Amino acid sequence: MTMQPASLLVIFGATGDLSRRMLLPALVGLERDGLLPERLRILGGARSEMSSESFRDSISQSVEAELEGLPDSGQWSKALHSLLQRLDYHPVDLSSEQSLNEFTATIAERRGDGNVLFHLSTAPDWYTTACEALADAGLNDSRCRIMLEKPIGDSLDSSRQINRRIGQAFREWQIFRVDHYLGKEGVQNLLALRFGNAMFEPLWNSRHIEQVQITVAETVGLEDRAGYYDQYGALRDMVQNHLLQLVCLTAMEPPACFDPTAVRNEKLKVLNSLRPIDSEYLESCSVTGQYTSGAINGSVVPGYQDELGRESHSETFVALRAHIDNWRWSGVPFYLRTGKRLPRRLTEIFIRFRPVPHSIFGATPVRPNALIIQLQPEEHISLSLMNKEPGLDHQGARLSPVTLDLDRHSAFEQTRRRIAYERLYFDAINGNGTLFVGRDEVEAAWQWVDAIIDGRQRLALRPRTYPAGTWGPAAAIALTERHGHSWRD
């Protein structure tokens, strides 16, 4: 459905950490490049009692700190000043019906005859309350749409309940579920790499690919997310959304076109083709861990339970051996891992191709080709190929691997690197839902992850320990090596 650009953006939770670090700097970036609609106004709402002027002063200070050190500081200052002219504030307490009514009345007054985009940058517990209040105020008509941050629930049942209640307030095409990984340039480039180059797609199947590894590694610990993280753990926090979205983009069939319905349909087929990791496969296909004290970048860091201040059995590391049971990927293992307090920050997709069917080079080893797509900390693509070493030898040609590199930072050094939320806001403001997650995707992902969580609980499998600064428990190494593979560290 074609939608007109929003003329009012309403941010619930506008004084929160996400808003200050990501959302408002992203809006400044769009303002700098002239990508915000001319008539767009922004209304922030949160529990803090303050005036619009005080809110602007507070935002100005925090956003300036986030933008500090960027080149062309004069342009950024000008963009920040311009954005502040669009910005207003109204306090709202989502636990108070009166406060919500006052806030929705303010929204109705300011929207005029334009389109509205609501962004719920709040704890997920408040999603249904906010959506139902907006619907009661008539702020859910065809000119309104709403962005929701993950997670949508903490299980399939809770996700369905939340989606059902939100779906009673807003229609599915109005709902933009955020997975901020989909806003990253490197993730979007994965689609361009696959579907914009003739050399890759013919090889993108089980006949030519031996294994796929997807790693999302963090060096940080709990930071300020202790309560949330201990409730969710790595399976719910990272696997259910970020990792499975990367699996979908890596494994999906070519969509008919680049629009929300076509892309989501192909991703959903991948999720529905994932082989369940139930009790039969649980111990051979999954490993969880929890970090103890260790060292990160030469500094001693405490263990998870020391940071948390109490005993806990929540996992901070997950490694999985997954299979996609369809014609394209039959028999190809997808090794997935994510964790906190790992040796380095890294998001990477590693694709190992099958070896050549016959080597003509005698005893000289011919290594299989590999494609490495690094998404962070830097966007980098490399293709490992076999190449003849220069020189003469009685044994004949000597081969060694070399890499063809595409350093996106160098290739596009004149192009500014954007915050993921710049793309997400740009699309949501303009009504493009392609890079957002559909309800069916969310629930299919929860169904697969729930089977793992439920199975581990039934078997009373607790996370194994691993020292901070290592690549997880030793069992994670065995997960790949028992099948003749190794993690790319």
Sequence and secondary structure as in RCSB ss.txt:
>XXXX:A:sequence
MTMQPASLLVIFGATGDLSRRMLLPALVGLERDGLLPERLRILGGARSEMSSESFRDSISQSVEAELEGLPDSGQ
WSKALHSLLQRLDYHPVDLSSEQSLNEFTATIAERRGDGNVLFHLSTAPDWYTTACEALADAGLNDSRCRIMLEK
PIGDSLDSSRQINRRIGQAFREWQIFRVDHYLGKEGVQNLLALRFGNAMFEPLWNSRHIEQVQITVAETVGLEDR
AGYYDQYGALRDMVQNHLLQLVCLTAMEPPACFDPTAVRNEKLKVLNSLRPIDSEYLESCSVTGQYTSGAINGSV
VPGYQDELGRESHSETFVALRAHIDNWRWSGVPFYLRTGKRLPRRLTEIFIRFRPVPHSIFGATPVRPNALIIQL
QPEEHISLSLMNKEPGLDHQGARLSPVTLDLDRHSAFEQTRRRIAYERLYFDAINGNGTLFVGRDEVEAAWQWVD
AIIDGRQRLALRPRTYPAGTWGPAAAIALTERHGHSWRD
>XXXX:A:secstr
     EEEEEEETTTSHHIIIIIHHHHHHHHHTT S TT EEEEE SS   HHHHHHHHHHHHHHHHTT S HHH
HHHHHHHHHHHEEE    TT HHHHHHHHHHHHHHHTTSEEEEEE S GGGHHHHHHHHHHTTTTSTTEEEEEES
 S SSHHHHHHHHHHHHHHS GGGEEEE GGGGSHHHHHHHHHHHS TTTGGG STTTEEEEEEEEE     TT 
HHHHHHHHHIIIIIIIIIHHHHHHHH    SSSSHHHHHHHHHHHHHHB    TTTHHHHEEEEEEESEEETTEE
E  HHHHHTS     SEEEEEEEB STTTTT EEEEEEESS SS EEEEEEEE   SS SSTTS     EEEEEE
ESS EEEEEEEEE SS  TT   EEEEEEEEEHHHHTTTS    HHHHHHHHHHTT  TTSB HHHHHHHHHHHH
HHHHHHHHTT   EEEETTSSS HHHHHHHHTTT     
